[in-house]
Amino acid sequence: MKKIGSGKPFGHSALKRLAIGDLVQWSSLETDEDKKWFEKKSQGVLIDILVEEYGGREIYFGEVIPVKNQITCRVFLYLLERVTI
């Protein structure tokens, strides 16, 4: 099988702009009660950066504690943006 890319985990470039402890935001698509799509923005604190393998390729994820519900979630690292106050 032909190897794609540089051999670095997917999302590697996001490491340059994020650090553990950063306040971050990300968008997700959700549907309302009428089955219409809308964009939902969430914010939280980045507590860890993980590498997981999917389909034979390593991918970076950020483990985040959302501000609103305090239950940790994993978000593809490239989707996270640092929030400046």
Contact map, one row per residue, 1 for C-alpha under 8 A:
1110000000000000000000000000000000000000000000000000000000000000000000000000000000000
1111000000000000000000000000000000000000000000000000000000000000000000000000000000000
1111101000000000000000000000000000000000000000000000000000000000000000000000000000000
0111111000000000000000000000000000000000000000000000000000000000000000000000000000000
0011111100000000000000000000000000000000000000000000000000000000000000000000000000000
0001111100000000000000000000000000000000000000000000000000000000000000000000000000000
0011111110000000000000000000000000000000000000000000000000000000000000000000000000000
0000111111010000000000000000000000000000000000000000000001000000000000000000000000000
0000001111110000000000000000000000000000000000000010000011110000000000000000000000000
0000000111110000000000000000000000000000000000000000000011110000000000000000000000000
0000000011111110000000000000000000000000000000000000000000111000000000000001110000000
0000000111111110000000000000000000000000000000000000000000010000000000000000000000000
0000000000111111100000000000000000000000000000000000000000000000000000000000010000000
0000000000111111110000000000000000000000000000000000000000000000000000000000110000000
0000000000111111111000000000000000000000000000000000000000000000000000000000000000000
0000000000001111110000000000000000000000000000000000000000000000000000000000000000000
0000000000001111111000000000000000000000000000000000000000000000000000000000000001000
0000000000000111111101000000000000000000000000000000000000000000000000000000000011000
0000000000000010111111000000000000000000000001000000000000000000000000000000000000000
0000000000000000011111000000000000000000000011111000000000000000000000000000000000000
0000000000000000001111100000000000000000000011100000000000000000000000000000000000000
0000000000000000011111110000000000000000000011000000000000000000000000000000000001100
0000000000000000000011111000000000000000001111000000000000000000000000000000000001110
0000000000000000000001111100000000000000001111000000000000000000000000000000000111100
0000000000000000000000111110000000000000111100000000000000000000000000000000000111100
0000000000000000000000011111000000000000111000000000000000000000000000000000001110000
0000000000000000000000001111100000000011110000000000000000000000000000000000001000000
0000000000000000000000000111110000000011100000000000000000000000000000000000000000000
0000000000000000000000000011111000001111000000000000000000000000000000000000000000000
0000000000000000000000000001111100001111000000000000000000000000000000000000000000000
0000000000000000000000000000111111111100000000000000000000000000000000000000000000000
0000000000000000000000000000011111111100000000000000000000000000000000000000000000000
0000000000000000000000000000001111110000000000000000000000000000000000000000000000000
0000000000000000000000000000001111110000000000000000000000000000000000000000000000000
0000000000000000000000000000001111111000000000000000000000000000000000000000000000000
0000000000000000000000000000001111111100000000000000000000000000000000000000000000000
0000000000000000000000000000111100111110000000000000000000000000000000000000000000000
0000000000000000000000000000111100011111000000000000000000000000000000000000000000000
0000000000000000000000000011110000001111100000000000000000000000000000000000000000000
0000000000000000000000000011110000000111110000000000000000000000000000000000000000000
0000000000000000000000001111000000000011111000000000000000000000000000000000000000000
0000000000000000000000001110000000000001111100000000000000000000011000000000000000000
0000000000000000000000111100000000000000111110000000000000000000011000000000000000000
0000000000000000000000111000000000000000011111000000000000000001111000000000000000000
0000000000000000000111110000000000000000001111100000000000000001111000000000000000000
0000000000000000001111110000000000000000000111111000000000000111100000000000000000000
0000000000000000000110000000000000000000000011111000000000000111100000000000000000000
0000000000000000000100000000000000000000000001111100000000000111000000000000000000000
0000000000000000000100000000000000000000000001111110000000011110000000000000100000000
0000000000000000000000000000000000000000000000011111000000011110000000000000000000000
0000000010000000000000000000000000000000000000001111100001111000000000000000000000000
0000000000000000000000000000000000000000000000000111110001111000000000000000000000000
0000000000000000000000000000000000000000000000000011111111100000000000000000000000000
0000000000000000000000000000000000000000000000000001111111100000000000000000000000000
0000000000000000000000000000000000000000000000000000111110000000000000000000000000000
0000000000000000000000000000000000000000000000000000111111000000000000000000000000000
0000000011000000000000000000000000000000000000000000111111100000000000000000000000000
0000000111000000000000000000000000000000000000000011110111110000000000000000000000000
0000000011100000000000000000000000000000000000000011110011111000000000000001000000000
0000000011110000000000000000000000000000000000001111000001111100000000000001110000000
0000000000100000000000000000000000000000000000001111000000111110000000000111100000000
0000000000000000000000000000000000000000000001111100000000011111000000000111100100000
0000000000000000000000000000000000000000000001111100000000001111100000011110000000000
0000000000000000000000000000000000000000000111110000000000000111110000011110000000000
0000000000000000000000000000000000000000000111100000000000000011111011111000000000000
0000000000000000000000000000000000000000011110000000000000000001111111111000000000000
0000000000000000000000000000000000000000011110000000000000000000111111000000000000000
0000000000000000000000000000000000000000000000000000000000000000011111000000000000000
0000000000000000000000000000000000000000000000000000000000000000111111100000000000000
0000000000000000000000000000000000000000000000000000000000000000111111110000000000000
0000000000000000000000000000000000000000000000000000000000000000110011111000000000000
0000000000000000000000000000000000000000000000000000000000000011110001111100000000000
0000000000000000000000000000000000000000000000000000000000000011110000111110000000000
0000000000000000000000000000000000000000000000000000000000001111000000011111000000000
0000000000000000000000000000000000000000000000000000000000001111000000001111101100000
0000000000100000000000000000000000000000000000000000000000111100000000000111111100000
0000000000100100000000000000000000000000000000001000000000011100000000000011111100000
0000000000101100000000000000000000000000000000000000000000010000000000000001111110000
0000000000000000000000000110000000000000000000000000000000000000000000000011111110000
0000000000000000000000011100000000000000000000000000000000000100000000000011111111000
0000000000000000010000011100000000000000000000000000000000000000000000000000011111100
0000000000000000110001111000000000000000000000000000000000000000000000000000000111110
0000000000000000000001111000000000000000000000000000000000000000000000000000000011111
0000000000000000000000100000000000000000000000000000000000000000000000000000000001111
0000000000000000000000000000000000000000000000000000000000000000000000000000000000111
